Amino acid sequence: MAEYKPGEMDIRVQERTFAGFTRFVSVAVIVIIAFLVFLALANG
């Protein structure tokens, strides 16, 4: 079994995945808020 050495693992793929996830969530929140504002104005 290999010895674990902190700081040796390549985490570039995980960092890109997390960046993509946070970008997706940010865009989704903006779209949802815009949709709710549209509904409020349309039913106003």
Buried (B, 14 or more C-beta within 10 A) or exposed (E): EEEEEEEEEEEEEEEEEEEEEEEEEEEEEEEEEEEEEEEEEEEE
